[in-house]
Amino acid sequence: MGVRGLQGFVGSSCPHICTVVNFKDLAEQHRSRHPGGTPTIVVDAMCCLRYWYTPDSWICGGQWREYFSALREFVKTFTAVGIKLIFFFDGMVEQNKRDEWVKRRLKNNREIARIFHYIKSHKEQPGRNMFFIPSGLAVFTRFALKTLGQETRCSLQEADYEVASYGLQNDCLGILGEDTDYLIYDTCPYFSISELCLDSLDTVMLCREKLCQSLGLGLSDLPLLACLLGNDVIPEGMFESFRYKCLSSYTSVRENFDKKGNIILAVADHIAKVRRLHQGEKKLEEILPLGTNKALFYKGVASYLLPGQRSPWFFQKPEGVITLDKPVVSIISGPESNWEVPMCTDPESKQEVPMCTDPESGRDVPGYPESEGESGRDVPVCSDPESGQDVPMYTDPESWQDVPVCTDPESGQEISLSSDPEFKQEVPMCMRSESKQKLPVGTNPEFNPEAPMFTNPEIKQEDTINTGPEMKQQVTMVSDPEILQVARAHHVQAESYLVYNILSSGEVECSNSLEDELDQALPSQAFVYRPVRQRVYSLLLGGGGGDTSACPTVKEWFVYSGNPLRHPDLVRPLQMNIPGGTPSLKLLWLSQEPGVQARRLDTLLACFDLSSSREELQAVGSPFEALCCLLIYLFVQVDTLCLEDLHAFIAQALCLQGKPTVQLVDLELDHVDPRAVQLGSLLVRGLTTLVLVNSACGFPWKTADFMPWNLFDGKLFHQKYLQSEKGCTVEVLVEQNRSRLTKFQALKSAVCRACVKENRPISSRRHWRPHHSGRWGRQESSSHRTSSGHSRSGQGQHWRDQGPGKRSGVCLTPALDIGCVFT
């Protein structure tokens, strides 16, 4: 993550860049400089997940009650000293970072294989050095923070740009994260989450001005340095030979620095020499070895430039500018020889450090946006109702001057600095909360519908919403702007999961889960829940009516054993069977008609193909209705699940209700079972699938009913699983509690009756014999399960018979669709 080698360089070679600071003191200083203002920290939540997850146990599916308590304490600590937190989560993967995403997922696969090998060898959880975050942690952290009343946002691209941009535009106290890209962005101060002591609120501030001083560079040179060293956009090997050439000609090699440190110094020295030696405009490819990679290189540099910022390394377009999909910068002429480096005062050390100067205008370019007076144009603003600060709002694409554009020095043609050449972007907007329409009845009632909607100026996803008279509509998977706007609002406000990605780009991804690639008895969650996703695709992309013949395929980047992730799986939508037909999204999301809530629930059950189970689920009621729905679906889909597994799932959910967090912390296990590990992960991934379905159907169920801290505890489930395997009675499983025993029998009866309707009786493992392709199998079961019901006859494959899936350019017939499991 971030710039290759920079973290180690800062830690070992330039420790003076790191300064210990105290957030309470910084907040007081901020209030003295900004009377009436609220000190605000922008949190890159994705960087913080592994530091927030403090429970000792992580292998069993997650200690969600403990984790929720840790988040609550984190928020409480900052609130107590008057600091406001705003959390940003990644909402998608940019196309130019897909290769890096794949590389990390494949590395995670190898780590997971080592984890399961350790469990099988030692029958215990590995040490923290092998820590792997529980499945679904990022998704459920969003909802946990919203439950705690925190402002939480989901990005329309990878979050680091939006974090840096928000921090810059809102004069924030700083950014809290763990990504060296924040040393490259010219934005507010960057603080380390890994160095944070929550008790004292001490942490480390990494000063980019001091970094520039150590390297002999200006702030505007850092994006160039980052791309030459390699980052998430530019592969590390692209300029490897160039870096070694710089090292070989570098005359100031420091013996006390390691090789990587000297390489960074050598590349920085080369940049400084180029800047000093060349007069006027100079072709960047004549002074750097760009070759055929120049377009990608320009995009990489431009990805660090925030609204209102300029780079001295690009040419200025002589007349006019064009709007591209990264509308973030004005490009100015090449570097001048008379580069002045004025000094600014570091607030912590009181020492003067260099500040970049615009070589064209001679104007200082500090880490804050230029004012309206400097830019010569008025920028409309919208007011943040909580902080009272004004936030720039760009509305008319014709008035934009800060647009990333450069001219190909050879052809004279404009080169797009976008990350994806196939798509162009919409104009970013920031909607005033008072002008927003009231969200429809289908909106999640637990979240604030009047919360302000923020959209970052650099937007990866396309949209068809017009925000200016000259704005051209862009291609999306659906054409209804009203539906897109509602979906986008829920996405940005972190109230939904994957819905906007499906509607806007038709591309989704899911990271690794703790799955044993050597255990063929349990399928990957990617396959188990794919039929549900297929029906959601039909609902979202079918335009109502249930006809899937014209629905486009959806690109899935899901991690599972045997998938090299060279291409996405192309997954067809699957027709739904809903009483009364498939309703439109406008009905589900916008209608206030009587009875529409019942239609929403019908649609949700149809996504799981469990319309026949409505009576059983309604008898269960809240808060276990969602859990039983998920269990019915799991046991219908996976024929290696047995009655003992069902007992463990239900018993842990019931016992969890009466246990305080401290009792869960003290719970100890006899040993760790690899199958139970995978079952815990499978259930949690099912809960994330419920988030997707519930938001796609207009929120028929309360979100709290399927949040894991209310339904699942990893160690508690593991304990019940081990007890059930030993043959313990139900009374022991529910800890001799009579009311739990009554509820246990009711939940078990509802699940078993519903499964029988689907031709899937659940039997005890004692009645099984070894299965030819799995650990266990029922005597009456074959590898292909079908039922006489119209919803499953004649379609699909058993999960064991699914290969790695369709790849780009290959479309199988519906009957052979990779995702149709037991359908």
Salt bridges, closest charged atoms under 4 A:
GLU94 OE1 - LYS326 NZ 3.35
GLU100 OE1 - ARG4 NH2 3.06
GLU100 OE2 - ARG104 NE 3.18
GLU151 OE1 - LYS84 NZ 3.41
GLU151 OE2 - ARG153 NH2 2.25
GLU158 OE1 - LYS97 NZ 3.42
ASP160 OD2 - LYS97 NZ 3.58
ASP171 OD2 - HIS34 NE2 3.09
ASP221 OD2 - ARG275 NH1 2.42
ASP232 OD1 - ARG4 NH1 3.57
ASP232 OD1 - ARG104 NH2 2.88
ASP269 OD2 - LYS273 NZ 3.20
GLU285 OE2 - LYS294 NZ 3.92
GLU286 OE1 - LYS282 NZ 3.32
GLU370 OE1 - ARG310 NH1 3.01
GLU370 OE1 - ARG363 NH2 3.82
ASP384 OD2 - LYS84 NZ 3.80
GLU386 OE1 - LYS84 NZ 3.28
ASP402 OD2 - ARG377 NH2 2.81
ASP408 OD1 - LYS294 NZ 2.93
GLU410 OE1 - LYS294 NZ 3.88
GLU414 OE2 - LYS317 NZ 2.27
ASP420 OD2 - LYS460 NZ 3.54
GLU426 OE2 - ARG488 NH1 1.60
GLU458 OE2 - LYS326 NZ 3.04
ASP463 OD2 - ARG488 NH1 3.31
ASP480 OD2 - LYS586 NZ 3.44
GLU482 OE1 - LYS586 NZ 3.42
GLU495 OE1 - HIS490 ND1 2.84
GLU507 OE2 - ARG98 NH2 3.64
GLU509 OE1 - ARG98 NH2 2.84
ASP516 OD2 - LYS120 NZ 2.64
ASP519 OD2 - ARG775 NH2 2.96
GLU556 OE1 - ARG530 NE 3.06
GLU556 OE2 - ARG533 NE 2.85
ASP569 OD2 - ARG530 NH2 2.88
ASP569 OD1 - ARG807 NH1 2.54
ASP602 OD1 - ARG614 NH1 1.99
ASP609 OD2 - ARG535 NH2 3.43
ASP609 OD2 - ARG792 NH1 3.79
GLU616 OE2 - LYS757 NZ 2.93
ASP639 OD2 - HIS798 NE2 3.26
ASP639 OD1 - ARG800 NH2 3.36
GLU644 OE2 - ARG766 NH1 3.85
ASP645 OD1 - ARG675 NH1 2.88
ASP645 OD2 - ARG765 NH2 3.53
ASP670 OD2 - LYS726 NZ 3.18
GLU725 OE2 - ARG765 NH1 2.62
GLU735 OE1 - LYS659 NZ 3.07
GLU735 OE2 - LYS720 NZ 3.00
GLU735 OE1 - ARG740 NH1 3.17
GLU758 OE1 - ARG792 NH1 2.35
GLU780 OE2 - ARG778 NE 3.17
ASP801 OD2 - HIS784 NE2 3.00
ASP817 OD2 - ARG572 NE 3.97
ASP817 OD1 - LYS806 NZ 3.54
